[in-house]
Amino acid sequence: MPQVIVGPIVRKVTSNSCHVWLVSSNADAPSLSLSHGDSVLAGDSQSDTVRVGKHAFIHLVTFSASTSFEDRERINYKLIFNDHQQQNAWEKEQRALLYKDQASLSFHYTGTPETILHGSCRKPHFHGDDALVQVDNLHKIAFEENASFPDLLLMTGDQIYADDVAGPMLKAIHSVIARLGLYHEALEGAVVNNTSDLATHEHGFYEREQLLPQIATNTVLSSIFFGAKKKPVFTSVNAQNHLIGSAEIIAMYLLVWSDTLWPDIVIDKDRIPEKYNAIFDKENEALTGFVKPLLQVRRALAHIPTYMIFDDHDVTDDWNLTRGWEQEVYGNPLSKRMIGNALIGYLLCQGWGNAPEKVTSLIQKVKASLDKQGLAAHNEIVDELLDFDQWHYRIDTTPPIEVLDTRTQRWRSESNMNKPSGLMDWEALCDFQHSIIGKESVIVVSAAPIYGVKVIEAIQKVFTFFGKALTVDAENWMAHKGTANVILNIFRHYKTPPDFIILSGDVHYSFVYDVRLRFRRNSPHITQFTCSGLKNAFPDGLIKWLDRLNRVLYRSKSPLNLFTRRRNMSVKAREPSLGYGELFNGCAIGVLKISQKNTDVQCKALLSNGKEVEFPASKDD
């Protein structure tokens, strides 16, 4: 059993504190020791621990320094376990996470970031290389060539795919649950009484839709959770291995962020129905390619401050898309538990490290509910999480980074329960506006692009008109009139920051827009950089046609622009240096470079193969 199963991952870092997240196989939490050069930094180390299994303990370790960190100077850190054997085991394990000539793990802090990495949509069984590996390559170059390091990493959604799981990955998940003794749970309103039965049930692989409760709305639930719907415009969602139990969610996180458990996992076809053998083999081939560079991913995350926010696949496809969806899902005990379990996983593995002070009460309630069998008050914890509305947060840099929650504060349609909800409601948008008014510049993280591709939004609007919003994932900022008007009015407000950068993902292709207000002399400079996905992509043939249609139908002087909500804004696309048209399709991580001295915003997609795609600004910008 590894001493440290996952991590350490550097999470929130301020001018005089840092938070490190990890999962260990022992209950004793480590402490942190920080140093700069030969000088040990004075300060206080504290830790908090949540037990999720017999041999699985999630820790968030915090170090508060007595003095501020030097800007952009590498800070060395060590994990110190009280037990001598545990410390020896960790020091041996740690060697694989060190770069050449490096004696200790390290990170740096800056209040004025100039290089920001961002990416989303990392599906393990997608047949493409993992672009997150490039974060490791950037650090390797920085160490070996004494070059500058990236300042921070933003993971902008779909860090896991809880609703789209490969058969081999589900096998690995069950193996991890058994090995670590992750806590199972009793289920209400389900065919199986306990999640411990999922691994051996006849419908446990590729047929989980048959494990749904037999109720009057079962067909709708099957469509929502298990991919029964077809998507003429976008790819179909294959969700027949949808994760159900909290143990499955936790195991998934352990497997996508660390290499340590994989060597002892045996992937076999036991209990896989014969008719699924071909797809199982294809998924296993892709999964093997995902696992191979996981050590590099783990090493990178141990050296850079990393922040995260959920999108739908971290929980389930179409999460909170419409009012009707919410009524259907939250009115059923099994589907409500599935959403709650995904949020438990997000809280412990993602949200906790973003803004620890905001979720302290949730963490304490989870800890208070834990016993040797798991969560004693599981339903109560789920209710707490579903009511929680503070997932958004700010990173206090210059410019500040506002990370939006576009999933749990929806502006629900009152006219039709099947119309898309707004991504943020009026109150959340007002809070957002209040937080940015008067700032010189701001960076906003929105999982979905605020300025989307017009032809795709038009297609989504047509399907929504016919009551088929779920069919085409009609989740864009312009889909709800109220939300669209408020967010666009925020940009038009005279106190809006003059320099505005939007980072987003979600859509599985990449593009950059420069936006100006028409008919206004002092328009804010808005740059939106969408980069998606880390390990996912759009169907190449389809995206080419959509790109062509968009350029033809919505060219700068097209009358169709008058029918969009953005008609008072000039939206110019930056043409990528590789590919075609305005959209780039391929696994990539975004590299944003900003200058503190001027408004220059450089956008680059770093591909999984190491190539770079530039999005140069037009000369008149």
C-alpha positions in Angstrom: 0.0 0.0 0.0 1.5 3.4 -0.9 1.9 5.8 1.9 0.6 8.7 -0.2 -2.0 7.4 -2.7 -2.7 10.7 -4.5 -0.9 13.9 -4.4 0.5 16.0 -2.9 -1.4 18.6 -5.0 -0.7 22.3 -4.3 -4.0 24.1 -4.0 -4.8 27.6 -2.8 -1.7 29.7 -2.3 -1.7 33.3 -0.9 1.1 35.7 -0.1 1.9 34.0 3.2 0.1 30.6 3.2 -0.3 27.5 1.1 -2.7 24.5 1.1 -1.6 21.0 0.0 -4.2 18.3 -0.7 -3.4 14.6 -0.6 -4.8 11.1 0.1 -2.8 8.7 2.3 -3.3 5.1 3.4 -2.8 6.0 7.1 -4.9 8.2 9.4 -2.0 10.4 10.7 -2.0 13.6 8.7 1.4 15.0 7.8 2.6 18.5 8.6 4.3 20.9 6.2 7.8 22.4 6.4 8.6 25.2 4.0 12.0 26.6 3.1 13.5 29.1 0.7 17.1 28.2 -0.3 18.8 27.2 3.0 16.4 29.1 5.2 13.5 27.3 6.9 10.4 29.5 7.0 8.8 30.2 10.3 5.2 29.5 10.6 2.4 27.2 11.7 1.3 23.9 10.1 -2.2 22.6 10.5 -4.1 19.7 8.9 -7.7 18.5 8.6 -8.6 14.9 7.7 -11.7 13.1 6.3 -11.7 9.3 6.3 -13.3 7.8 3.3 -12.4 4.2 3.8 -10.5 1.7 5.8 -7.2 2.7 4.1 -8.1 6.0 2.6 -7.7 9.4 4.3 -8.1 12.7 2.6 -6.0 15.5 4.1 -5.8 19.2 3.5 -2.6 20.5 5.1 -2.1 24.3 5.6 1.0 26.3 6.3 0.7 29.9 7.5 4.1 31.6 7.3 5.2 34.4 9.6 6.4 36.5 6.7 5.3 36.9 3.1 6.7 34.8 0.3 9.1 36.4 -2.1 7.4 37.1 -5.4 8.1 34.3 -7.9 10.8 32.7 -5.7 10.5 28.9 -5.5 9.3 27.7 -2.1 10.4 24.2 -1.1 8.0 22.1 0.9 8.2 18.8 2.7 5.6 16.5 4.0 6.5 15.2 7.5 4.8 12.2 9.0 5.3 11.5 12.7 5.7 7.8 12.2 9.3 7.0 11.2 8.4 4.1 8.9 5.7 6.2 7.2 8.2 9.0 6.6 10.7 6.7 5.1 8.1 5.2 2.8 7.1 8.7 1.7 10.6 9.8 1.0 11.2 6.9 -1.3 7.9 7.5 -3.1 8.6 11.2 -3.4 11.7 10.7 -5.5 9.6 10.0 -8.6 7.9 13.4 -8.2 11.2 15.4 -8.2 12.6 17.0 -11.4 16.3 16.7 -12.3 18.6 18.0 -9.6 15.7 18.9 -7.4 15.9 18.0 -3.7 12.4 18.9 -2.7 8.9 19.6 -4.0 8.3 23.3 -4.6 5.9 26.0 -5.8 5.9 29.7 -6.2 3.5 32.5 -5.4 3.0 35.7 -7.3 0.3 38.4 -6.8 0.6 39.4 -10.5 0.4 36.2 -12.6 1.6 36.5 -16.1 1.3 32.9 -17.3 -2.0 31.1 -16.5 -2.7 27.6 -17.7 -6.3 26.5 -18.1 -8.1 23.4 -19.4 -11.2 21.2 -19.0 -12.9 18.1 -20.2 -10.5 15.2 -19.4 -12.1 12.0 -20.4 -9.9 9.0 -19.7 -11.1 6.7 -22.5 -11.1 9.3 -25.2 -8.8 8.2 -28.0 -6.4 11.0 -27.8 -3.4 12.0 -25.7 -3.7 13.8 -22.4 -2.8 17.5 -22.7 -2.5 17.9 -19.0 0.9 16.1 -19.4 2.2 19.4 -21.0 2.1 21.1 -17.5 4.8 18.6 -16.5 6.8 19.4 -19.6 6.6 23.1 -18.9 8.0 22.5 -15.4 10.7 20.2 -16.7 11.9 22.9 -19.1 11.8 25.6 -16.4 13.9 23.5 -14.1 16.4 22.4 -16.6 16.8 25.7 -18.5 16.3 28.0 -15.6 13.2 29.4 -17.4 10.1 31.0 -15.9 7.4 28.7 -14.5 3.7 29.0 -15.2 2.1 30.9 -12.3 -1.1 28.8 -11.7 -3.4 26.2 -13.2 -7.1 26.6 -13.6 -9.1 23.4 -14.2 -12.4 24.8 -15.5 -14.8 21.8 -15.5 -15.2 18.1 -16.1 -12.2 17.0 -14.1 -13.9 13.6 -14.0 -16.7 12.0 -16.1 -19.0 10.5 -13.5 -21.6 9.9 -16.2 -19.5 8.6 -19.0 -17.3 5.8 -17.6 -15.5 3.1 -19.6 -16.1 -0.5 -18.7 -12.4 -1.1 -17.9 -12.3 2.1 -15.7 -15.4 0.8 -13.8 -13.4 -2.4 -13.2 -10.5 -0.4 -11.8 -12.9 1.6 -9.6 -14.3 -1.6 -8.1 -10.8 -2.9 -7.5 -9.8 0.3 -5.7 -12.9 0.3 -3.6 -12.1 -3.3 -2.4 -8.4 -2.6 -1.8 -8.8 0.6 0.1 -12.1 -0.4 1.8 -13.9 2.7 0.6 -17.3 3.0 2.3 -20.4 1.6 0.7 -23.9 2.9 1.4 -27.5 1.7 1.5 -29.7 2.8 -1.4 -33.3 3.8 -1.3 -35.6 3.3 -4.2 -33.1 1.2 -6.2 -33.0 -2.3 -7.5 -29.9 -3.0 -5.4 -30.1 -2.4 -1.7 -26.4 -1.4 -1.2 -23.6 -0.1 -3.4 -21.6 -3.2 -2.4 -23.8 -5.2 -4.8 -23.0 -3.1 -7.9 -19.7 -4.9 -8.8 -21.4 -8.3 -9.0 -24.8 -7.4 -10.3 -25.7 -8.9 -13.7 -26.5 -5.4 -15.0 -23.5 -3.7 -13.2 -21.5 -3.2 -16.5 -22.9 -1.4 -19.6 -26.5 -2.0 -18.4 -26.9 0.2 -15.4 -30.0 1.8 -16.8 -31.8 -1.4 -15.7 -30.8 -0.7 -12.1 -33.0 2.4 -12.0 -36.2 2.2 -9.9 -39.4 1.1 -11.6 -41.5 4.2 -11.3 -43.8 6.1 -13.6 -41.1 8.5 -14.7 -38.5 5.7 -15.2 -38.2 6.4 -18.9 -37.3 10.1 -18.4 -34.8 9.1 -15.7 -33.2 6.7 -18.1 -32.9 9.4 -20.7 -31.4 11.8 -18.2 -28.8 9.5 -16.7 -28.1 6.8 -19.1 -27.8 8.2 -22.6 -31.0 6.9 -24.1 -31.3 10.2 -26.0 -29.6 10.8 -29.3 -28.0 14.1 -30.2 -28.2 15.0 -33.9 -25.8 18.0 -33.6 -23.4 16.9 -30.8 -22.1 13.5 -30.0 -24.2 11.0 -28.1 -23.5 10.5 -24.4 -22.7 6.9 -23.5 -23.5 6.8 -19.8 -24.5 3.2 -19.3 -21.7 2.9 -16.6 -22.9 6.0 -14.7 -21.3 6.1 -11.2 -23.8 5.7 -8.4 -22.1 5.3 -5.0 -19.9 7.8 -3.3 -17.2 5.2 -3.1 -17.2 4.9 -6.9 -16.9 8.7 -7.2 -13.9 8.9 -4.7 -12.2 6.0 -6.5 -12.5 7.7 -9.8 -10.7 10.8 -8.4 -7.9 8.6 -7.1 -7.5 6.9 -10.4 -7.4 10.0 -12.7 -4.9 12.0 -10.6 -2.4 9.4 -9.6 -0.5 6.4 -10.9 0.1 4.6 -7.6 -2.8 2.2 -7.6 -2.8 1.2 -11.2 0.1 -1.3 -11.1 -1.9 -3.6 -8.9 -5.1 -3.4 -10.9 -6.0 -6.3 -13.1 -8.5 -5.5 -15.9 -10.4 -8.6 -16.9 -13.8 -9.3 -18.6 -15.3 -11.1 -15.7 -19.0 -10.2 -15.6 -18.8 -8.2 -18.8 -21.6 -9.4 -21.1 -20.1 -10.9 -24.2 -21.9 -8.4 -26.5 -19.8 -5.6 -25.0 -16.4 -7.2 -25.5 -15.5 -5.2 -28.5 -16.3 -1.8 -26.9 -14.5 -3.0 -23.7 -11.3 -3.8 -25.7 -11.5 -0.4 -27.5 -12.0 1.5 -24.2 -9.2 -0.5 -22.5 -6.7 0.5 -25.3 -7.5 4.2 -24.8 -7.4 3.8 -21.0 -4.0 2.2 -21.2 -2.7 5.3 -23.0 -4.3 7.5 -20.3 -2.6 5.6 -17.4 0.9 5.6 -18.9 1.8 9.3 -18.3 -0.1 9.7 -15.0 3.1 10.0 -13.0 3.9 13.1 -15.1 0.5 14.6 -14.3 0.9 13.8 -10.6 4.4 15.4 -10.6 3.1 18.6 -12.3 0.2 19.0 -9.8 2.7 18.8 -7.0 4.5 21.9 -8.2 1.9 24.5 -9.2 -1.0 26.2 -7.4 -4.1 24.6 -8.9 -7.7 25.7 -8.7 -10.9 23.9 -9.9 -14.6 24.4 -10.6 -17.2 21.8 -11.6 -19.1 21.5 -14.8 -21.9 19.0 -15.6 -19.9 15.8 -16.2 -18.3 16.1 -12.7 -21.8 15.3 -11.6 -24.0 14.2 -14.6 -24.7 15.4 -18.1 -27.3 18.2 -18.3 -27.0 18.8 -14.6 -29.7 21.4 -13.7 -30.3 22.2 -17.4 -34.1 22.8 -17.0 -36.6 23.2 -14.2 -38.3 20.0 -15.4 -34.9 18.2 -15.1 -34.6 19.3 -11.5 -38.1 18.3 -10.6 -37.6 14.9 -12.1 -34.2 14.2 -10.6 -34.5 15.6 -7.2 -37.9 14.1 -6.7 -36.5 10.6 -6.8 -34.4 9.2 -3.9 -31.9 7.3 -6.1 -31.2 10.1 -8.6 -31.0 12.6 -5.8 -28.5 10.5 -4.0 -26.4 10.1 -7.2 -26.2 13.9 -7.5 -25.4 14.2 -3.8 -22.6 11.6 -4.0 -21.0 13.4 -6.9 -21.1 16.7 -4.9 -19.5 14.9 -1.9 -16.7 13.8 -4.2 -16.4 17.4 -5.5 -16.3 18.9 -2.0 -13.6 16.5 -0.7 -11.4 16.3 -3.9 -11.9 19.7 -5.6 -13.9 22.3 -3.7 -12.0 22.0 -0.4 -8.7 23.3 -1.8 -10.2 26.2 -3.7 -11.4 28.3 -0.8 -11.1 26.2 2.4 -12.7 28.8 4.6 -15.9 28.8 2.6 -16.5 25.0 3.0 -15.3 24.6 6.6 -18.8 24.0 7.9 -19.5 21.4 5.2 -16.3 19.5 6.0 -17.1 19.5 9.7 -20.6 18.2 9.1 -19.2 15.4 6.9 -16.6 14.5 9.6 -19.3 14.5 12.3 -21.4 12.2 10.3 -18.7 9.6 9.7 -18.5 6.3 11.5 -16.9 3.0 10.7 -19.5 2.2 8.1 -19.4 5.6 6.3 -21.8 8.5 6.5 -24.4 7.9 9.2 -26.5 10.9 8.1 -26.0 10.5 4.3 -29.3 12.0 3.3 -28.8 15.0 5.5 -25.3 15.6 4.1 -26.8 15.5 0.6 -29.4 18.0 1.5 -26.8 20.3 2.9 -24.8 20.1 -0.3 -27.8 20.6 -2.6 -28.6 23.8 -0.6 -25.1 25.1 -0.6 -24.6 28.2 -2.8 -21.0 29.3 -2.2 -19.0 27.2 -4.6 -17.8 30.3 -6.5 -14.7 32.0 -5.2 -12.1 34.7 -5.9 -8.3 34.4 -6.3 -6.9 37.6 -4.9 -4.3 38.4 -7.5 -3.8 41.4 -9.8 -5.9 41.2 -11.8 -8.3 39.3 -9.5 -9.7 36.0 -10.8 -13.4 35.4 -10.3 -14.4 31.8 -10.6 -18.1 31.4 -11.4 -20.5 28.7 -10.3 -22.7 28.2 -13.4 -24.4 25.1 -12.2 -26.1 25.5 -8.8 -27.4 29.1 -9.0 -29.6 28.7 -12.0 -32.2 31.2 -13.3 -35.1 28.9 -13.8 -37.6 29.5 -16.6 -41.1 30.3 -15.3 -42.9 30.0 -18.6 -41.9 26.5 -19.5 -40.3 23.8 -17.4 -38.5 22.4 -20.4 -36.8 25.7 -21.4 -33.1 26.0 -20.4 -32.4 27.7 -17.1 -30.0 30.6 -17.1 -26.5 29.7 -16.0 -26.7 32.2 -13.1 -29.7 33.8 -11.5 -30.2 37.5 -11.0 -28.9 37.6 -7.4 -25.7 35.7 -8.3 -25.1 38.0 -11.2 -25.6 41.1 -9.1 -23.1 39.7 -6.6 -20.7 39.1 -9.4 -21.2 42.6 -10.8 -20.6 44.1 -7.3 -17.4 42.2 -6.9 -15.8 43.6 -10.2 -17.1 47.1 -10.3 -14.3 49.7 -10.1 -11.5 47.2 -10.8 -9.0 48.1 -13.5 -9.0 44.6 -14.9 -10.5 41.2 -14.1 -10.2 37.5 -15.2 -13.4 35.5 -15.1 -13.6 31.8 -15.2 -16.9 30.5 -16.7 -17.1 26.8 -17.5 -19.3 27.6 -20.6 -18.2 30.4 -23.0 -20.1 33.6 -22.4 -19.7 34.4 -26.1 -20.4 31.2 -27.9 -20.4 30.2 -31.6 -23.5 31.8 -33.0 -24.5 29.1 -35.4 -24.3 26.5 -32.7 -26.4 28.6 -30.4 -28.9 29.1 -33.2 -29.3 25.4 -33.6 -29.7 25.0 -29.8 -32.4 27.7 -29.9 -34.4 25.9 -32.6 -34.3 22.6 -30.7 -35.3 24.5 -27.5 -38.3 26.0 -29.3 -39.6 22.5 -30.0 -39.0 21.5 -26.4 -35.8 19.5 -27.0 -33.3 21.5 -25.0 -31.9 18.3 -23.4 -31.3 16.8 -26.9 -28.6 19.4 -27.8 -27.3 20.5 -24.4 -28.7 24.0 -24.8 -26.4 25.3 -22.1 -25.1 28.7 -23.2 -25.3 32.1 -21.6 -27.7 33.4 -24.3 -30.2 30.6 -23.9 -32.1 32.3 -21.1 -33.3 35.9 -21.8 -32.9 37.1 -18.2 -29.4 35.8 -17.7 -28.3 37.0 -21.2 -29.6 40.5 -20.6 -28.0 40.9 -17.2 -24.5 39.5 -18.1 -24.4 41.7 -21.3 -25.5 44.7 -19.3 -22.7 44.0 -16.8 -20.2 44.4 -19.7 -22.0 47.6 -20.9 -21.9 49.2 -17.4 -19.7 52.3 -17.3 -17.9 51.0 -14.2 -17.0 47.6 -15.8 -13.3 47.0 -15.8 -11.7 48.3 -19.0 -9.7 45.1 -19.4 -11.8 41.9 -19.2 -10.5 38.3 -19.8 -12.9 35.3 -19.8 -11.5 31.8 -19.6 -13.8 28.9 -20.4 -13.9 25.3 -21.7 -16.8 22.8 -22.0 -17.3 22.8 -25.7 -14.5 20.4 -26.8 -13.0 22.9 -29.3 -10.9 26.1 -28.9 -11.3 29.7 -30.1 -10.5 33.2 -29.0 -12.9 36.2 -29.4 -12.1 39.9 -29.0 -15.2 41.8 -28.0 -16.0 45.5 -28.2 -19.2 47.5 -27.6 -20.6 49.1 -30.7 -21.6 52.8 -30.6 -19.4 53.5 -27.6 -16.1 55.4 -27.6 -14.6 53.9 -24.4 -15.5 50.3 -24.8 -14.0 47.7 -22.4 -11.5 45.4 -24.0 -13.0 41.9 -23.6 -11.0 38.8 -24.6 -12.5 35.4 -24.3 -10.2 32.4 -24.5 -12.0 29.1 -24.8 -9.8 26.0 -24.6 -11.3 22.5 -24.5 -10.7 19.7 -24.0 -7.6 18.3 -22.2 -8.5 14.8 -23.4 -11.6 15.2 -25.5 -12.5 16.7 -28.8 -15.4 17.5 -31.1 -16.1 15.3 -34.2 -13.7 16.8 -36.6 -15.9 16.6 -39.7 -18.8 18.2 -37.9 -16.8 21.0 -36.4 -15.4 22.0 -39.8 -19.0 22.3 -41.2 -20.2 24.3 -38.2 -17.2 26.6 -38.5 -17.9 27.2 -42.2 -21.6 27.8 -41.6 -20.8 30.2 -38.8 -18.4 32.3 -40.9 -20.9 32.4 -43.8 -24.1 33.0 -41.9 -22.7 35.3 -39.2 -20.0 37.3 -41.0 -19.5 40.8 -39.8 -22.1 42.4 -42.1 -24.6 39.6 -42.0 -28.2 40.7 -41.2 -28.6 37.5 -39.0 -26.5 39.3 -36.4 -29.4 41.6 -35.8 -31.4 38.7 -34.3 -28.8 37.8 -31.7 -28.7 39.2 -28.2 -25.1 40.4 -28.9 -26.1 42.7 -31.8 -24.7 45.8 -29.9 -21.3 44.1 -29.6 -18.6 43.5 -32.1 -17.2 40.0 -31.8 -14.0 39.3 -33.7 -12.5 35.9 -33.8 -8.7 35.4 -33.8 -7.7 32.9 -36.4 -5.6 30.0 -35.1 -2.1 29.4 -36.6 -3.0 25.8 -37.2 -6.3 24.3 -38.4 -9.0 26.1 -40.3 -11.3 29.1 -39.9 -12.0 30.3 -36.4 -12.2 27.1 -34.4 -9.4 24.7 -33.5 -10.2 21.1 -32.7 -7.8 18.9 -30.7 -6.6 18.0 -27.2 -4.9 21.0 -25.7 -4.3 23.1 -22.6 -4.7 26.9 -22.8 -1.7 29.2 -22.1 -2.7 32.7 -21.3 0.0 35.3 -21.1 -0.8 38.8 -19.8 1.3 41.9 -19.3 0.9 43.9 -16.2 2.2 47.0 -18.1 -0.3 47.1 -21.0 -3.4 45.4 -22.3 -1.6 42.8 -24.4 -3.3 39.4 -24.1 -1.6 36.4 -25.7 -3.5 33.2 -26.2 -1.9 29.9 -27.1 -3.2 26.3 -27.1 -0.5 23.8 -26.1 -1.4 20.5 -27.8 -1.0 17.1 -26.2 1.8 16.3 -28.7 3.7 19.5 -27.7 2.9 21.6 -30.7 1.6 25.1 -30.2 -1.3 26.9 -31.8 -1.2 30.7 -31.6 -4.3 32.9 -31.7 -2.7 36.2 -32.7 -4.7 39.4 -32.2 -5.7 41.4 -35.3 -3.7 44.5 -36.0 -6.5 46.9 -35.3 -6.8 45.5 -31.7 
